[in-house]
């Protein structure tokens, strides 16, 4: 994969670069990290560079031309079988010891342990890598590499201090408060590592402000590179009929930050006036928790469906069938679901949480904006789109044009490579 003929550095202006792109977990169907790795790696490779993705499980789905190095972990939090390796017999390396012990201490270990495994692999392949690009891991292994003189860039989609704050806002039990705070024990490490890096990239000006304020990273080190979508893949499908009353969201069912409970309440309000209003959630249904409780409280069984593991083409068709797409998040570092919906020509209703106004633009131009956590405002905006076909058509057309002008993976890749060269040149 990394032959001797490529041993000389390729860091000069215009020459191909050898990039190690890191992701500590890269599920291609859940969360944005796997999506980012796949599409950025494809577009950077299409620009003529060699990209090697290093990932812990779950591993990403990558496109042709991008190499994958799998770095197995104990995978203690594997969906469907968490903690199945809770045995000392599974321990073989020092990162395994750290992962096992940190889990028993009630903290999430994977950023730290993946970074140690990645650093070991990178040292063994030092002559074949020009630059390291970390995707939101910010583990101590990267700090070690910087001390050894490696050029390291990191992408922080948003600081996870935001996730901790929102999680604490939704609980009252002191025992759960202690448990969740302990779980996020990796945050000081991430702030320290981020402050040590050559360059930090982030996806929006809202995230940049939060990274500077909440992680203490120097403003001069943080640059904004918006992510995007592939407009040839995420496209309008005029031959597919809209389903009357179909509302669609990709909000995760088990993450308070994504605001799905507020959208469920909005759907319940809508159904008092529109019996055809129903919701398609692109996420795995959770058998218990706030979302399941809301389904019962608002009597929404039969009016809400969950689907998961969709291919890109299936997702595009789902957008084509929707009359409106909703992003109900309390906060977004960027808001990729909004971009995908806009690229598909679907009218979007989103909150003003985090960077969503940067993505959607001014209220009423390429989408409608409402305050976060306001079910009434969500219901009113969704109803406005459902009741006004001309408004829906105009929002869909202008939303796609906004994506074409600003938010494509090719633009993201070009800007990212420019930052690689700037770091290597300095």
N, C-alpha and C positions, 0 to 999 in steps of 0.2 A: 504493500500500500504506500509506503514511504521509502522510495528507493534511494540508493546511494547517489544516483545521478542528480538528485535534488538537494544535496547536502549544503550547497552554498546559499547564503541568504538572498532573498528576492525582495528586498525592501526599497529598491530604488524607485524613483518616480516613474510611473507608467508600467513597471514590471509586475508580473503576477506575484501575489502574496500567498504564503502558506499560513492558513488561519486555523487555530484550534478554537472551536465554539463549544462552550460548556453549558450543560443543563443538568442540575442535580436530579430532577425528575421531569419527564417530558411527555406525559400522556397526550397523545394527539387529539383526544376527544374531550378532555375535561380540563378547563382552565386555559390560560393564554400562553403558558410557557412553551408547550409543545408546538402550538401554532406558530409562535414567533421563530422557534428554531427551524422548523420546516421551511417556512417561506423565506426567511432571511437567508438561510444557507443556500437555497435554490437560486435566488437572485444574485447573491454574491458569486456563486460558482458560474452563473451565466455571464457575469462580467469578465470571466477569464481567470478567476482565482481558485486555488485549491482549498477546499473547506473540509476539515475533519471535525465531526461532532463527537464530543465525549459526553456520555449520558449515563446516569444511574437509572434503575427501573422506576416506573414504567418507561420503556424506551420510545423514542419518537418514530413517526412515519416520515421518511425522508424521500426526496426525489432522486432520480438518476443523476449521477455525477457528484454526489455528496457521500463521503465515507462516514461510517458510523463505528465508533469504538464503544462497546458496552462495558461499563464498569460496575459489575454486580455488587450489590450491598446485601445486608441481611433482609432488606425489604420488609421490615417489621410492620409497616402500615399498609400492606398490600390489600387492595379491595377484595372483600370476600373471605379473607383469611388473615386478619391482622394478628400480629404477635405469634404466628405459627412457628417462628424460629426462636422462641424464648427458651433456649437451651445453650449451655456452654459448649455443647458438641459442635455448634455451628460456628464457633469463634476460631478464626485461622490467622488473622492479621491484626495489627494494632488498631487500624480504623474499625475493625469488627468489635474490638474490646470497647472502644469509645462509643460506638453506636449502641451496643447492648447496655452499657452502664448509664449512658445519658437517657435512654428510654426508661430505665428503672428509676431514674431521678425525676421522671415526670416531664422532661423537656424533649422537644423535637430535635433529633440529632443529625438529620441528613445533610444540611448545608455544611456542617463541620466535616463530617466523615467523607462525603463526596469530594470535597476540596482536597482532602489529604490523599485520596486515591488518585484524583486527577493530577495533582502535583507529582506524584510518583511516576505516573505514565509519561507526563511531559518531560521530566528530567531524563527519562530513558530515550526520548525522541527529540532532544534539544536541537540537533542539527537540522531538523526537518520542519521546524515551526518558526515563523517570523513574529507572530503576535498571538496573544491569548485574549479571547473575548468571552467573558463570563456573563451568564444570563441569570441574574437575581440570586445567585448562590451566596457570594460574599462570605465564603468560609475562610478559616484561618490558613488553609493551604495556599490561597492566593497571596496572603500577606507574606508567607515564606518565599514564594516565587518573586515577589517584588524586591525583597531584600537581596535576592540572588541576581537581580538585574534584568528580570524578564519584563518586557513591555506588556502590560495588562490593561485592558479596557473592560468596563462592566456596564451592562444595561440594568437599570432599576426601573421597573414599570411604575411602581409607586412604593413608598416606604411601608413596610408591614406594621409600623407603629399605628397606622390608620386602622388596620384590621383589628389590632388589639384594642384600640379605643372603642370601636364600634361593638366588638364582642362584649366588652365590659359594660357598655351602655345597655345591653339587653339581658343582664342577669342581676339578681339581687342577693343570691345565696353567697355568704362569705367564703364557703368552702370552694365553690366553683370559681369565684374571683381569684382565690389563691392558686387554684389548679391551672386556670387559663393564663395567669400571669407567669407561672412557672413554665408552662408550655412554650411561651414566647421568650424564653431565657436566652435565645440566640441573638436577640436584637442588639445588645451592646457590641457583640462581635461584628455584626454586619455594619454597624455605624463606624467602628474602628477600621475595618478593612476598606470600606468605601472611601474613607478619608485618606487612605494610603495609596490609592490607585492613580495611574497616569491620567485617566480620563473616565468620567462617568457619563453615560448617555441615558437619557430618559425620553419619554414619549410625548410629553406635553409640558406646557409652562406651569400648569397647576401642580404636576408632579415635581417639577424642578423646585418650585417654591417650598414644597413639603420636604423634599430631600435636604435642602439647605437648612431649613428650620428644625426639622425633627431628627436628622442624622448628623448635623454639624459638618457637612461637607462644604469645602470652600466654594463660593459661587463661581469662581473662574474655572473650576474643574468640571462643572456640570453643563452639558450641552443638550439641546432638544433635537431629537430626530424622530418625527412621528412615524408610526407604523402605518400599515394600510391593508390593502387587499389586492387580489388579482382580478381586475375588472373584466377580463375575458372569461374567467371562471364564474365569478359572482356577477351575474348579468340579468337584465330583465328577461322574462319568459312570457311574452304576450300571448302565446298560444295556450298557456295554462290559465284556466278560469279561476278567478278569485272565489273563495268560499264565503258566502254572505255571513257577516258577523265574526269572521275568523280574526282573532288577535293572536300574535305570536311573540314569544320572548325566549331568550336563551339564558335567563337568569338562573344561577345555580340554586337548587332547592334547599341546600343546607348551609348557606353562607348568608348571615344577616345583612352583610354589606351590599348584597345584590338586590335587596328590597322586594323579593317575590311576595312576601306576606302583604305588603301594601298594594301590589298589583292584584292579588286575589280579592282583597276588599273592594278595589275599584271595579273588578269584573262583577262582583255581587251587586254593587250599586247600579251598574249598567243594566244588569238583567232585570231590574225592577221596571225598566222602560223598554228594553229590547230583549225579547226572549231568545233571539237567535245569537246573542253575544256569547262567545265561548273562547277558551284560551288553549293554545298549544304551547307547551313548555318543552324546549329542547334541553333536557337534563334528565338525570335519573331520579325517579320518584323515591322519596325517603319514607319508610313505613311509619316513622314517628318523628316528632319534633314540631317546631313552630308552623311549618308549612302544612303538615298533616293536621295539626290542630285547627288551623285557619280553614282548611277544606271542610272540616266538620262544622265549625262555628258558622260559616257562611253558606252551608248546604250547597257546596259546589260539585259534588260528585255527579258525574255525567256532563258537566260543563267545562271540565279541565282534563286535558290529556297530556301525558308525559311521553316523550320519545327520546331515545339516546342512540349513540353509536351510528349516526348518520354519515354517509359519504358526503363529499362536497356537492355532488349533483343532487342527492336527496335533500340536502339542506337548501340548495338553490330552489328546488321545486317547492319546498315548504314555504319559503319566502314568497314565491309566485302565487301561492294559494291564499296568502294572508292579505287581509284588507288593511291592516296596520301592524307595525312592529313596535314593541315597547321596550325601552331600557329603563327599568324602575330603580336603578342603583342609588344607594345613599351616597356612594363615592365611586368614581372611576379614575384610575390613573390615565386612561385613554378612552376606551370604549369601543373595542373592535366589533362587537355585535351591531352597534349603530352603523359603523362603516360598511359592514357586509350587507345590512338591510338597505342602506342608501344605494350601494352599488347595484343591488337587484331592483332598484326602482320602486321600493316599498316605502310609503309614507311612514315617518318615524315620529313617535312621541317619546321624549326622554326627559329625565330630570336635569337639574342644574348642578348635580353632585360632581365635584371634582372637575375633570377636564371635559365633561360632556358638552358644555357650550362651545369649547374650542373645536370639537369635532362636528357638531350639528350646525353651528353657526347661529346667527341671529334668529330669535323666535319668529316663526311664521314664514321664513324664507325657504329653508331646506328641511325643516322639521318644526315640531312644536315642543316647547320647553315648559316644565312645571317644577315647583319646588320638590326637593326630596321628601320622602315619608308623608306625602299628602295624597291619600287615596281619593279624596274628593276631586282634587285638581286633575289627577290622572284620569279619573272617570270622565270628567268634563272634556278633557282634551281628546281622549279616545273617541268619545261620542261625537265630537265635532268632526273628526276625520271620517267616521263611519257615515255621518249624515250629509257630507258634502263631497260628492264624487269629483267635482272640479278642483277643489282644494287638494284632495288626495292625489289626483293626477299631477297637479303642479308641484306638490312637495316631492313626489317620486322622481319627476324629471330633474328638478333642481338638486335633489339629494345626490343622484348619480353624477351630475355634472361636478358637484363639489368634490366627490371622491376622485374623479378623473383629474381634476385640477390639483389636488393636494395629497391624496392618501392612497398611494400604490406601493407595492413592495419593491418595485424597481427604484422609485425615488428613495425609499428607505435604504436600500442596499448601496446606492451611489453615495448617499450622505455618510453612511457608516464607513465605507471604504475610505472616504476622504478623511475621516477622523483617524482611521488606522495609519494612514500615511503621515498625518500631522504628528501623531504620537511617535512613530518611528523616526521621523525627521528631527524631532526635538530631543 
